[in-house]
Amino acid sequence: MPGTNLTREEAQQRARLLTVDSYEIDLDLSGAQDGGTYRSETTVRFASAEANAETFIDLVAPAVHDVVLNGKSLDVAAVFRDSRIALNHLHEGDNELKVVADCSYTNTGEGLHRFVDPVDEQAYLYTQFEVPDARRVFANFEQPDLKATFRFTVKAPEGWTVISNSPRQQSEGSAPEDNVWRFEPTPRISTYITALIAGPYHSVHSSYEKDGQSVPLGIYCRPSLAEYLDADAIFDVTRQGFDWFQEKFDYAYPFAKYDQLFVPEFNAGAMENAGAVTIRDQYVFRSKVTDAAYEVRAETILHELAHMWFGDLVTMEWWNDLWLNESFATYTSIACQASAPGSRWPHSWTTFANSMKTWAYRQDQLPSTHPIMAEIRDLDDVLVNFDGITYAKGASVLKQLVAYVGMDEFFRGVQAYFKAHAFGNTRLSDLLGALEETSGRDLKTWSKAWLETAGINVLRPEIDTDDSGVITSFAVRQEAPALPAGAKGEPTLRPHRIAIGLYDLDDAGKLVRRERVELDVDGGLTEVPALVGKARPAVVLLNDDDLSYAKVRLDEESLRNVTEHLGDFTESLPRALCWASAWDMTRDGELAARDYLALVLSGIGKESDIGVVQSLHRQVKLAVDLYAAPAWREAGLTRWTDATLAHLRAAAPGSDHQLAWARAFAATARTPQQLDLLQALLDGTETIEGLAVDTELRWAFVERLAATGVFDEDDIAGEYERDKTAAGERHAATAKAARPTPEAKAEAWASVVESDKLPNAVQEAVISGFVQTDQRELLTPYAEKYFATVKDVWESRSHEMAQQVAIGLYPSLLVSQETLGATDEWLSSAEPNAALRRLVSESRAGVERALKAQAADAAATTD
């Protein structure tokens, strides 16, 4: 939307001028069942440091009725323009502003999102305000360092429940109005973590009790999902987080209650609204899922709970320190899963190494790579900066920092930081100062190398042995590859705290760690005298225990042994590190896609960690679809699909592995016999012992049958009749768009690009179905259409909706020089803004990488 940007300089100027005291927000949502607009009345009290100063307050609204500043009505037509209300002639000291406006419900997941459940035809509302969308609901100073208290009053339809950051205000002397919800004022918080959730939600309540502390807990979802809500399991993870975080942070939970609300059509995983966390309701599992899904959900729950301290209690001053919020929440959530007493997921660092870190490595090799502490010039910058560097690389660096300064010292510094800055705003220097105080280490050099530079290092072992296999010299070589073309900065060698693991094959053929050496690696070459004189092991694993953030390579002998015995490591983390290294080598064109497939097929049957297995499924499919030489691709897909079916039939009945292999098989089933099997499993004429073809698995089969032309529109409609829910609607939209006909593609394209009526979740589902890896010929005409329309879409849609189109419809499957040329021509002529340029450049880099990998695969020996 034009005119909605805010620069850092503007925010700094406004923060120097203003101190905000309080907001009182009255919303009339009584017509929410019908949609349209709603009345928003805001009274904000603030102080100005200067007399007669000028500033502005933010508001995105179709109509503004009244603007009253210090008792004087302003001319709305004169002061309201481009999402801002100009405020002139401020009093020095106290000021009061009242704004009355009509605001719009959205279907984009931004501002106040409205969703109608097809099951009960009731409307459900929730807010999503990060980064700058509180201004879609009430007038405010939309920047994180202008904290204030917030008091919400909401008029809602009869029978609805309304939830906000604070508890509902207790009435004094008279009964509360049934349909009017008045909430207690919040502590001083930022605008972006305020929240309202409203509708006929189902709820379950409990409390966290310990040492005299009592925190009310609530879990909410739509009634149509209530039968699937496993509230006890969610409360268990939540209490585990309360125990662990309060001990480590030495600061009591800072808000009056803690509600978790599973809401529909949510764009992200969850949002850390103070005391009222919103979570995507796909985490209320309607069908059987693997334990990996429960682990991911638990990490999300703990991530948002950690934000109550880091982000909500103490908030970054400006968005360049967004990583402080997200990296800290990511690191502490994984650490809690790994070490909290009674955790179901003590191997959570394995999951982190195999999923989150691969995301970071991928992001850090794009032309948009940036320092962890990114330069955020304006809101456009931050909106595309919720990426693998901000979350996963930052968390990896925090993990290394903990190894560097010591865990006890790290958390003592964090404790001092919370106490010093509670309900305030901070910069990076505030946290580093606290950590320097408790650890006694100078972190300025570490910070400059790790937080203020971009790119990734490569660590390689250099090993010499004598004729008897005894190590005569051992060193770690560190490389700093050139940054991608277009990236800012210079390659940097960094200090790394790593462990080196020596693994031997035992009599049972298992790889067991014989020895571990922990040391600091710095500069281009670091000698390791502690390993001289030791017998050469079967495998030397740098960065064992995954302490640092670096791409790791295996020496020739270790690679040979890993290729033969990767599944034979007795522990899950070294297996995950070797899997990740092999995948990274494939992406870099150092390992042919066909060799990666062979490696996976040789070891995946021995992989016990279901999360790793599912990651390997995704990576193999990507490798064969994009990184294999086109002439070999079909042979690779045939080999992989045959293997998935064999593993499906061999898996233990009812096991997580069986379910994961069923989904992997469905993703690439291609022959008439394989598709017949999918259809037979759907209609029950064939069964596989232990495999329950429940609602979600049915849809996986249906979507593949639609994509291969076996199911037509009537078949899809019949499946939707079986599952006439919001999830069913999304699956049906995906299946319809996946059909292999020009008409289906044209219909899908028109619904996304030529119309703006689809809700966010349905638009995402259509895009997912439109892009099918075995339909390249059908998709080829849409490359030109993409470049002709993407800028217009970007400039006319909200950020979330435009971003889905910009990323999802880029012709990533058309791996060719022609695609690169068309992209370069568009980048040079279309003059996109920085955010759109970044997203398209990232997609271009994926095509360039795939071309390089395909060339490497073509040069490999054909099976």
N, C-alpha and C positions, 0 to 999 in steps of 0.2 A: 504494500500500500504506500503510495507516495506521501512524503511529508512526515513520516513517522520516525525518522532517524534522530539520534541524539549523540553528539560527539562528547568525547571525554573532556574537552576543554569547556564545553557548555556545562557539563555536570560539575566540574571543579569550580567554575565561577558561581554556580547556583549554591554549591555547598559552602563556599566562603561567605555568601550573603545570608543564608537562611539557617535557622534552627527550627525544626518542625516539632511541635508539641503533641498534637492529637488530631485524629480524624473521627468524625461521627458520620456513619454511612447508613442511610435508610434506603432500602430497596423494596419495591413493590413487585413481587413475583407472582401475584395472585392469578395472572393470566398465562402462566408458563405452559399450561397444558395445551394452549392454542399457539404458542410461539409468538413471533413478531418482535416487539420491543417491550421494554419495561422501564419504569420510572426510577431514576437514580438521583438521590439527593445527598450531597456531601458538604459537611461543614469541617473546615480544616483551620486549626489555630497554629500560628507560626510566628517566629520573631525574625525581624530584619536587622542586620547590623548597620544599615544606613537609612537615613531619611530620604524620601523621594526616589528610592531605588526602583529599578525595573527588573522584572523576571518573568517567568511563565510557569503555568501548571499544565500537566499533561491530561488529555482526554481524547479518546477515540469514540465518537458518538454520532449518530445520524442527525440528532437535533439537540440543541442547547436552548433552554427556555429562560433561565435566569443566571446571572453572575452578579453577586453582591459582594463587594469588597469593602470591609470596614463600614458597613451600613449603607453604602452607595451602590445603586444599581448601575451596571456598566452596559454599554451597547453591545449586545451579543454579536451582531454582524461585524462590528468593528474589532472585537478582541478575540474571537474564536476563528482560528484558521490553521489548517495542516496539523491537526491533533494537538494544538496548543491554545491555551487561553492566556493572552498577554495580561500581566498584572503591573500596573504603573502606579507611581506616587505612593509607594509603600510607606507606612509609618516606621520610624525607627523604634525598635522594640516590638510590642505585640500587634499582631494583625489577625483578622478573622475573615475568611472567605467562605461563601456559600455558593454552590453550583447545583443547579437543577437541570437534568438532561434526560433524554430518552436514549437508552443504550440497547444494543441488539444482542439477542441470543445468537450463538454461532453453531455451526456444525463442523468446525475445523479443528477442534481441540484446543482453541486459544480463547482467552477471556472466559465468558460464561457459556460453556458448551451445553447444548440441549439435545437429548437423545430420547426417542420414543421406542420402548421395548415392544417388539411385535407380539410377544406372548401375552402381555396384559394391556397393551396400548396405553400405558402410562408414561408420562414424561419424567426424565431423570436429569438433574442438573449437577454440574460441578465446575469449579473454576480451575484454570491453569494459567498462572501469571508469569512464570519465568520464561523469557527475560523481561519483556516490557509490556505485559498484557493486563496488569491490574487497571491500567488506564482505559481498557475496554469496558470496565464495570463501574468505576468511580473516578472522579477527578483526583489526581495525586501528583506528588513530585516523584517521578518514576526513576529513582536511582538508589542503589543499595545503602549509601552512606547517609541518607536523610531519614533516619529511623524515627518512629513515632509510636504512640499507642493507637489502637484501632478499636472502636466500639461499633458493632454491626447491629442493625435492627432490620428484620426481614419479615414482610408480609407474604405468606405462602398459601397455596390452596389448602382446603380443608383435608385433614388426614395425612398431611405431609410431615416429614421430619426434616429439620434443618440443622446442620452441623457447621460449626465454625472453629476458629483457633481456640477460643475460650469456652468455658461452660455456659449454658443458658443461665441468664440472670434469675435469681430467686425473687419472686414477687414479695412485696412487703405489705401485708394487711389485706390484700385482695387477690383473687384468683387471676392467673395470667390469661391474657387473651389467647384463645386456642390457636388462632392462625397467625399471630404475631410473635416472632421469636426475637427476644432481646438478649444480647450476649454481653457478658462481662468484658471490660476493656482488656486488651492484651498488654503484656509488657512491651517495652520498646523493641520493635522489630522492623524489618524492611518491608516495603510494599509487596515484593515479589513472593513472599512466603505467607501472605494473608490468604484466606480461603473461605469459600462457602460451598457446601454440598447440600442439595435439597431434592426431595422426592419421597415417594412411599417406599423408602429403603427398608430392607430387613436388617436386623441388628442382633448381635450377641455381645453381652457385657461381662466383664470380670474386673480384676484389679491386680496391681503389682504391690505386694506387701513384703516389706523387709525392714527390720530394725526400727519400727515405728513409722516408717514411710508408707504412704498409701497413695497410689496413682490409679485413678479410674482408667480402665482400658475398654475400648470398643472396637468391634469389627462390623463392617457394613457391606452389603451387596444388594443387588436387585433380588426381589423375591423369586424370580425365575431361576436364579442360581443358588438359592438357599439350600436345596437338597445336596448340593455338591460342596458346600462350604465346610471345610475341616477346621473349624475355629480352634479346637483344642491344640492342634499342631501349630497353628499360627501363634497362639498365645504362648506356647512353650518356647518357640524361637524368640519371641519378643521378650519374655522374662529372662532368657539366657542373655540377651543383649543388654537389658537393664543391669543385670548383675555385673557383667564383665565391664561395660563401659563406665559405670559409676565407680567401680574399683580402680580402673586404669586412669580415669580422668579426675578422680577425687573431687567431683563436683556433682551434686544431686541433679537429677533430671529437672530442667529449669521451667517447665510449663505445668499448667494445672491439670491436664489430662493427656491421654494419648489415644487417639482414634486412628484406625487404619480403614480406609474406604476403598473398596474394589469397584472401580467405576468403568463405564463402557467407552469404547472408542478413544482410548487414551493414547497419545502419540508416543510417549516415552515408556520406560519401565515403571517409574514412580516419581513422586514429587514430594519434597520435604517440607510441605507447609507446616508451620509450627503447631504441634499438637493435633494436626488433622491431615495425616499423610494420605495422599491419593495414590492408588496402585492400579495398574491395568488389570481388568477383571479376567483376562486370559489366565491369570494365576489362580483363579478358582477353577480347578481342573474338572472338566465335564466327563472325561474319559481317562482310562489308564494312561499314565505317563511313567517314564523311567525315573529312577532316583535322582538322576542328573537334573531333572526339571525341579524337583523339590529342593535340591541344593541351590539352584539358581534363584528360586523364589526366596529361600532363606537368606541368601546373600543380599537380595534386594531389600528385604525387610530390615536387615541389620544395617545396610548402607543408609537407608533413610533415617533410622533411629540414631546412627552416629551423627547425622547432620543436625540433630536437635542441639548438639553442642557446637560442632564445627560447621558453621554456615548460618545457623539460626541464633544461637546465643552470641557467638562471635562471628561477624560477617566481614567479607572482604570490602575494602573501601571502594574499589572499582573492579570491573570485570576482568582486568588483566591478571588478577589473582584468583580467578575462578578455579584454577587448579588446586588452590589451598582447600577449597570446599570439597571438590570431587575426588582428588587424589587421597586426601585424608580419609574420607568416608569409604572409599574403595579399599585402601590398605587396612583400616581398622575392622571393616566387616569381614574380610578374609581372615585376618589375624584372630578375630573372635571365633569364627567357625573352626579354625585350626587348633585353638588352644583352650577354649572355654570348657570347663568341666561338663561332661555329658554330651558334648556335641556329636551329632550324627555324621559330621563331615570333617574328621581330623585331617583328611588329605586334601583340604581345599586349596592348598598352594599348588597341587597338581593341576587342578582345574584352572587356576589362575595362569599357570605357565602355558597351558595348552590352548587357552581361549583368549583371555584378556591380553596376554603379552603378544600373541600373534597379531592381534588387532593393532597393538602399539607398533610393532615392527613394520606392519603394512603401512600404517599412517605415516611413520617417520621416514619412509622412502618415497613419499609423494612430493610433487613440486610445491605443495602447500605446507610442507613440514615447517615447524616453528619451534621456538624454545618453549619449554614447559610454562615458563612465565612469559606468556605471549604479549605482544604489543597489540592492545585493543584500542583502536582509535575511536570506534563508535559502536552503536548497537548492531549494525550490519556485520561487523567483525565477530562479535561474540555469538551471534545467532548460528554461525557455521563452525563455532569453535568447541562444541560439545563432542569431542573427538577422542581417538585412541591415545593421543598424547596427553590431553587434559586428564583423562581417567586412568588409563592403564600404564602409560609411561610414568606419569607422576606417581602412581602407587608403587611402581617398581623402584623408582628412585627413593621414595620414602622407605621402602623395605631395606634398600642398601644403606640409607642413612641410619636406620635402626641398628644394622650390623656394624656400622662405623662408630657410632657413639655409644651403643649399648642400649638394650631395651629399657632397663630401669631408668637410665639417664634420659632417654627420649621421653618417656611418659612423665617424668618429673618436670621436664621442660614444658610439656603440654599442660600439666596441671597449673603451673605458674602462669602460663599464657591465658588460660580460662579465667583464673582469678583476677588477673590484671585488666582484662578487656571485656568482662561480661556485659552483654547487651550493647557493646560498642562495635566499632569497625577497625580493621587492622590492615597492615601491609605485610609483605613477606618479611621485612626486616624485624617486625615485632616477634614473629615466631622464631626466626633464626637467633635473635638476641636471647630469647628464653632458653633455647637449646644450647647455645654457647655457654650460658651461665651454669646450666646443670651438668654439661658434659665436660667442660673445660677445654673444648676443642674450638679452634678458629674455623668457622664454616664459610668465611667469605670466599676463599679460593674454591672450595667445594661447590658453593652456590653458583659462582660464575661459570664453572665448567659444566655443571649439570642442569641448572635451571635457566641459564641465560644463553645457551647455545642449542642449535638444532642438529639433528642427525644421529646416527647410530654407529657404534664401534663394532669391529669384528675381532674376536680373540681366537688365536690358533696356537696349539702346542707345537713346540720344536723340541724333538727328543732324539738323542743319540744313545746307542747301546753298544756294548762290546759283544764279542762272539758268543758269550754265554747268556746274553739277554739282560745284563745288568745295565741300568741307566748310568751313563757317563756324563750327560749334561741334559738339563731340562730348563726350558724358558717358555714364557708366554709372549707371543708376538701380538701387539695391538695395532690394528689398522684403523684409519679414519677415512672411509671412502668419500669420494667427492659427493657433495650434496646434489640432489636432482636438479636438472636444468630448470631455472626459474626460481629456485629456492634462495632465500636470503641467508647470508652467513658464510662461514668458512668451516671446513672439516676440523674437528677438535679431538685430540687425544685426551682422555679423561682418567681420573683416578677411579679404580674399581676395587671394591672389597669382594673377593671371590673365594670359593672353596674349590679345590681340585680333588676329585674322587678317583681312586684306583680300584678297578673292578676285575675280579678273577672269575673264571668259570670253575664251579665246584664239581664234585664227582657226579652230581645229579644233572649237570648241564645248566645250572642256574648261574646268573651273573650276580656276584655278591661283593659288596664294597669291602675291600681289605684295609684301606687307609684313606684318611681325609686330611688335607692340609689347607688351612685358611690363611690368606695373605692379602696384602695390598698390591695391586698391579697398577703401575703408573709409567707413562712414557711408551716408547715404541717397543722396548724389549725389557722384560723383567725376568731375571734369573731366579730359579727355584732350587737352591742348593739342598734343601731338605729332602728332595727326592733323588739326589745323586747317590748311587750305591744300592738303590732298591731294585728288586727284580721288576722287569718290565711287565705290567699287567696286560690283560686282554683288552681292556678299554680304559682309556684316559678321558675323563669327562671334566672339562673346564666348566666353571660356574655351577658346580654341583650344589645342590640345595637351592639353586636359583636365587642367589643373594643379589646379583647385579643385573643390569639391563644392558645386554650386548648379544650380538649374533655370535654363536659359538660354532666352530668347525672342529671336526674330528680328524686326527691324523690317519694316515692310510691304513695302518693295522687296526686301529680302533674302528674305523668305518667298515672294514671287512667283517670284523667280529659282530658289530652292531647289525649289519645287514643279515647275518646268519642267526643272530640271537637276540634281536631287539625285544622280543616278547619274553625273554628269559630273565630280565632284571627282576629281582625279588621285591623291589619297592616301586611304587607307581611314579614317583617324581622323576627319577632318572630316565624311566621309559618315556615320560612326557617330554622331557628335555631333548631326548634323542629324536622323538617323533617331530617335535617342533623344529629341530635343526634340519632334518630331512625335508620338511615342508618348505622351510626358508630357502634351502638349496634349490628346490624345484622352482620356486617363484623367481629365483635369481638366475635360472638357466644353467646352474651348475650340476643339476641332477635331472636327467630326462624324465618327462612325465611318465613314460612307460616303465622306467626303472623305479620311480616312486610307487607306481601301482604294484609292481612286483614286490617291493619292500613291504608295502602294507599287507598284501596278501600273504606274505610269508610270516608276518608277526601278529596280525590283528586277532587271529584265533586264540592267542594266548593272553590278549589284553583283557584284564579283569575290570578295569575302571570304565564304567559305562559312559561317563562323560567324554573320556578320551576316544572311545569307540565311535561315539556319535560325531565328534569333531573330525575323526578320520573319514567317516562317511561323507561329510560335507566337502572335505578337502580333496578326496579322490574324485568326486564328481566334478568339482571345479577344475582339477588338473586335467581330466580327460576332456571336458567340454571346451576349455580355453587354452590349455598349455600343451596339449598333444598336437602333433602334426596332423593337419586335416586328413591326409591320406590314411593315417593309422587310427583316427578317432573312433571309427565304427568298430574296429577290432578291439580297441581298448574298452569301449562301452559293452561289447558283447562279453568280454572276459570278466568285467566287473559285475555285470548283471547276473551272469551264471554263478559267480561266487556269492553274491548276496542271497540268491535262492538256495544255494547249498548250505550256507550258514543259517538261513532261516529254518530249513528243515532239520538241521543238526542241533539247534539251540535248545536249551532246557525248556520244556513246556511251561508257559506262563511267566518266563523270566524277562527281565528288562532287556537282555540281549536279544531275545526272540522278537520283542516289540520293535527294537531299534533296527533289526535286520529286515523286518516286514516293511518298515517305512523306507529303508534304503532300496529294497527290491522294487517297491511301488514307484520310486522316483525315476527309475530308468527301464522298467519293463518295456519290451519293444517287440518281441516276436509274437506271432499269433498264439503260440502255446502259453507264453507268459501272460499275455493279456487275457486269454481265456481263464487262466488261473485266478487273476484278480476278479474277474466277473463271477467265477464259481464261488470264490470266498465271499463275495458280496451277497449272492443269492442263497448261500448255504448249501449248494450242491457239492461242495468240497470243503473240508476243514483241515486245519493243521492243529494237532493236539496242543491245547493250552493257549492258542491264539484267539483272543476275543476280538472279533471285528466289531468294535463298538463305534460310537458316533464319529469320533475324530478320525479313527483309522479308516472308516468307511469313506469319509471325505477324501482322504489321501488317495484311496483307490479310485474314487470317482474322478478326481481331478486329472489323474493320469489317463484314465480311459477317455476322458473328454479331450485331452491334449493329443491323443493318438487317433482321434476320430471314431472311436468305438461308441462313445456316448454322444447323443445329440441333445438339443435343447430340451426336448420332452423328457429324456432320461434325467437330466439335471433338475428339471422342475419337479419330477417325481421324488428325487432325493430331498429337495427343499421341503416338500410336503411332509416328509418324515421328520424333518428337523427345522420347523418354522420358528427359528430363533434368530437373534442378531448374529451369532456365529454362523448359523446355517446360511443366512443371507450373504455373508462375506464369502463363504466357501462356494456358494452357487455363483456368485459374481466372478470369482477366480476361474471356476470351471468353464463358464460361458466364454470368458475372454481367452481361454486356453485352446478353444476348438481350432483345428488346423484348416480354416477356410478364410479366403479374403474377406468375406462378409463379416465373420466374427471379429476379425482384426479391425475392420473399418468401424464397426459398431463400438468396440471397446475404445478405440482411439477418440472417436467423436465424443463419447461420454466423459472422457477425462480432459481432453484438450479443447474441444470446441464448446463444451458446456462447463459451467462451474457449480452445478447443482449437487453433485455427489458429496456425501459426508466424507470426512477424512479417512475413516476405516474402510469404507467401501471403495473409495478411489484407490487406496493402497492395494486392496484385494484385486481390483481390475488390472492394475499395472502388473501385479505379480503373475496373473494369468496371461496377460498379453505377451510377456517376454518368456518364450519357451526355447530352450537351447537347441531343440531339433526342428525349429521352424525358421531357420535363417533366411530362406528364400522368401517366405511370407513377410518377414520383417524388413527386408532390404529397402523397399520403397519408403519406409518411414524414417530412414536416416535423414533424407532431404527435408521431410516435413518437420522433423525435430528442430533442425537448425532454423527453419523458417518461422517457427512459432515459439520457441522456448523463451526468448526475451520478452515477448508480449505476455506470456503466461506469468513470468516472473514479476512483471511490473503491474499486473492486474489482480493477482491473487495474494492471499495472506502468505506469510513466510512458510508455514508448515505445508500448505497445499502446493505452493510453487516448488518447494524443495523436493517433494515427492516426484513431481514431473521431471524436474531438472536432472535428478539422479536416476530415477527408475526408467525413464524412456530414452536415455542416451543410448546410442547403438553399440553397446559394449560387446555384443555377440558378433558383430561384424568386424572381426579382427583382420585389418588390412591397412595398407598404406593409404588407400582411398579414404578410410575413416579418419586417419590422422590428418590427411590433407584437408578434408572438409572441416574438421575441428579447427585446424590452424587458420583456415580462411575465415571462419566465423569469429574466432577470437580476435583476429586483426581488424575485422570490419564492423562487427556488431556493437562494439563499445559497451559491453555489459558492465554492470557495477562490480565492485571487488568481490562481493559474496558469490554472485553467479559465476564470475570468471573462475573463482577458486573451485567451485563444484564441477564445472565442465572440464577444467584442467586436470582435476583428480581422475575423472572418468577417462580422459585421454591417456593419462599415464597407465591406466589399467590395460588399454589396448596396446600401448607400446611395450609393456612388460610381457603381454601374451605373445606378441610377435617374436620377441627375443626367445621366450621359452619354446615356442613352436619350432623355431630354427634349431635350438639345441636338441629337441626331441627328434626332429627329422634327421639330424646327424648321428643319432644313436643307432645301434644295430637293431634291425627289425626282428621282433620275436618270430 
